[in-house]
Amino acid sequence: MLNFDVVKDYLGIFDNTKDIQIGALIPSVLKFVSMHIGKPITAEDEIDEGLAFIVSKLIEYFMKDAGLKSYSLSRESTTFSDSIPTYLIVMLEPYKADTSKVSDKIQFFPITGIR
């Protein structure tokens, strides 16, 4: 189950100042991940640590100045990126639905060595 505590643990957030933002982002990010991997996922589903990490990092990405790549104070220079970091998308690949097999169960593959 993916909840505030899981996301906050992965992101190192120890207070409740971001709870509203995290709560708003959890369903949106899960919908994005569901569409990307071709499997429905909700916050109530049991998901492995690897996917919980990816979802948490996506939430972190959207909590920051989304797309802000660099900022310079002298002479006011700001650069934006319009895409989600590639490493997060690549990490979702093992979770993609196998369209050659029809199954109503979600199968997750653990990603080891991350944390």
WOMOJO-V479239 format. One record per backbone hydrogen bond with DSSP energy under -0.5 kcal/mol. NH is the residue of the N-H (numbers start at 1). CO is the residue of the C=O. Records with the same first field share a line. If there is no record, write none. Layout:
BEGIN
NH: CO, CO
END
This chain:
BEGIN
2: 43
3: 1
7: 3
8: 4
9: 5
10: 6
11: 7
12: 8, 9
13: 8
14: 12
19: 16
22: 18
23: 19
24: 20
25: 21
26: 22
27: 23
28: 24
29: 25
30: 26
31: 27
32: 28
33: 29
34: 30
35: 31
36: 32
37: 33
38: 34
39: 34
45: 42
47: 45
52: 48
53: 49
54: 50
55: 51
56: 52
57: 53
58: 54
59: 55
60: 56
61: 57
62: 58
63: 59
64: 60
66: 64
68: 65
69: 67, 79
70: 79
72: 77
76: 73
77: 72
79: 70
81: 67
88: 85
89: 85
90: 86
91: 87
92: 88, 89
93: 89, 90
95: 92
96: 93
97: 37
99: 97
101: 98
103: 101
107: 105
108: 106
110: 108
112: 110
END
